């Protein structure tokens, strides 16, 4: 929704379909809140299953 915030799991539309991205975070800081339709880049998971935002080589997704 346009007014709510999404915490924990973020649903993204990507070029390969819808993806639920759990525990999204960047280096040095945890991303807890995303707005609807926010553009973000989704990288592969690390060993603990977390996704990281990275550079332009990574897949673009949009939060739902």
C-alpha positions as protocol buffer text, in pm:
chain_id: "A"
residue {
  index: 1
  type: UNK
  ca { x: 0 y: 0 z: 0 }
}
residue {
  index: 2
  type: UNK
  ca { x: 110 y: 357 z: -49 }
}
residue {
  index: 3
  type: UNK
  ca { x: 76 y: 445 z: 319 }
}
residue {
  index: 4
  type: UNK
  ca { x: 210 y: 134 z: 488 }
}
residue {
  index: 5
  type: UNK
  ca { x: 564 y: 21 z: 547 }
}
residue {
  index: 6
  type: UNK
  ca { x: 695 y: -326 z: 480 }
}
residue {
  index: 7
  type: UNK
  ca { x: 922 y: -482 z: 740 }
}
residue {
  index: 8
  type: UNK
  ca { x: 1125 y: -801 z: 721 }
}
residue {
  index: 9
  type: UNK
  ca { x: 1013 y: -956 z: 394 }
}
residue {
  index: 10
  type: UNK
  ca { x: 992 y: -739 z: 82 }
}
residue {
  index: 11
  type: UNK
  ca { x: 800 y: -861 z: -224 }
}
residue {
  index: 12
  type: UNK
  ca { x: 969 y: -756 z: -548 }
}
residue {
  index: 13
  type: UNK
  ca { x: 870 y: -774 z: -913 }
}
residue {
  index: 14
  type: UNK
  ca { x: 1185 y: -863 z: -1108 }
}
residue {
  index: 15
  type: UNK
  ca { x: 1265 y: -966 z: -1462 }
}
residue {
  index: 16
  type: UNK
  ca { x: 1231 y: -1328 z: -1353 }
}
residue {
  index: 17
  type: UNK
  ca { x: 903 y: -1284 z: -1169 }
}
residue {
  index: 18
  type: UNK
  ca { x: 787 y: -1200 z: -820 }
}
residue {
  index: 19
  type: UNK
  ca { x: 1036 y: -1264 z: -543 }
}
residue {
  index: 20
  type: UNK
  ca { x: 1002 y: -1237 z: -167 }
}
residue {
  index: 21
  type: UNK
  ca { x: 1322 y: -1090 z: -28 }
}
residue {
  index: 22
  type: UNK
  ca { x: 1368 y: -1168 z: 343 }
}
residue {
  index: 23
  type: UNK
  ca { x: 1573 y: -963 z: 589 }
}
residue {
  index: 24
  type: UNK
  ca { x: 1692 y: -717 z: 328 }
}
residue {
  index: 25
  type: UNK
  ca { x: 1996 y: -526 z: 444 }
}
residue {
  index: 26
  type: UNK
  ca { x: 2300 y: -335 z: 325 }
}
residue {
  index: 27
  type: UNK
  ca { x: 2652 y: -334 z: 457 }
}
residue {
  index: 28
  type: UNK
  ca { x: 2672 y: -130 z: 777 }
}
residue {
  index: 29
  type: UNK
  ca { x: 2298 y: -80 z: 818 }
}
residue {
  index: 30
  type: UNK
  ca { x: 1979 y: -282 z: 832 }
}
residue {
  index: 31
  type: UNK
  ca { x: 1694 y: -178 z: 601 }
}
residue {
  index: 32
  type: UNK
  ca { x: 1372 y: -233 z: 797 }
}
residue {
  index: 33
  type: UNK
  ca { x: 1128 y: -10 z: 609 }
}
residue {
  index: 34
  type: UNK
  ca { x: 1051 y: 21 z: 239 }
}
residue {
  index: 35
  type: UNK
  ca { x: 785 y: 223 z: 59 }
}
residue {
  index: 36
  type: UNK
  ca { x: 567 y: 71 z: -212 }
}
residue {
  index: 37
  type: UNK
  ca { x: 718 y: 91 z: -564 }
}
residue {
  index: 38
  type: UNK
  ca { x: 1062 y: 165 z: -427 }
}
residue {
  index: 39
  type: UNK
  ca { x: 1334 y: 63 z: -670 }
}
residue {
  index: 40
  type: UNK
  ca { x: 1603 y: -160 z: -530 }
}
residue {
  index: 41
  type: UNK
  ca { x: 1873 y: -387 z: -660 }
}
residue {
  index: 42
  type: UNK
  ca { x: 1861 y: -747 z: -546 }
}
residue {
  index: 43
  type: UNK
  ca { x: 2180 y: -950 z: -522 }
}
residue {
  index: 44
  type: UNK
  ca { x: 2233 y: -1315 z: -444 }
}
residue {
  index: 45
  type: UNK
  ca { x: 2205 y: -1444 z: -89 }
}
residue {
  index: 46
  type: UNK
  ca { x: 2491 y: -1485 z: 149 }
}
residue {
  index: 47
  type: UNK
  ca { x: 2545 y: -1798 z: 358 }
}
residue {
  index: 48
  type: UNK
  ca { x: 2274 y: -1699 z: 604 }
}
residue {
  index: 49
  type: UNK
  ca { x: 2019 y: -1639 z: 327 }
}
residue {
  index: 50
  type: UNK
  ca { x: 2020 y: -1260 z: 344 }
}
residue {
  index: 51
  type: UNK
  ca { x: 1999 y: -1048 z: 30 }
}
residue {
  index: 52
  type: UNK
  ca { x: 2231 y: -753 z: -14 }
}
residue {
  index: 53
  type: UNK
  ca { x: 2189 y: -436 z: -215 }
}
residue {
  index: 54
  type: UNK
  ca { x: 2486 y: -406 z: -448 }
}
residue {
  index: 55
  type: UNK
  ca { x: 2594 y: -231 z: -768 }
}
residue {
  index: 56
  type: UNK
  ca { x: 2452 y: -198 z: -1118 }
}
residue {
  index: 57
  type: UNK
  ca { x: 2542 y: -556 z: -1214 }
}
residue {
  index: 58
  type: UNK
  ca { x: 2263 y: -687 z: -991 }
}
residue {
  index: 59
  type: UNK
  ca { x: 1902 y: -750 z: -1073 }
}
residue {
  index: 60
  type: UNK
  ca { x: 1655 y: -463 z: -1037 }
}
residue {
  index: 61
  type: UNK
  ca { x: 1335 y: -523 z: -843 }
}
residue {
  index: 62
  type: UNK
  ca { x: 1047 y: -309 z: -726 }
}
residue {
  index: 63
  type: UNK
  ca { x: 879 y: -346 z: -392 }
}
residue {
  index: 64
  type: UNK
  ca { x: 507 y: -427 z: -393 }
}
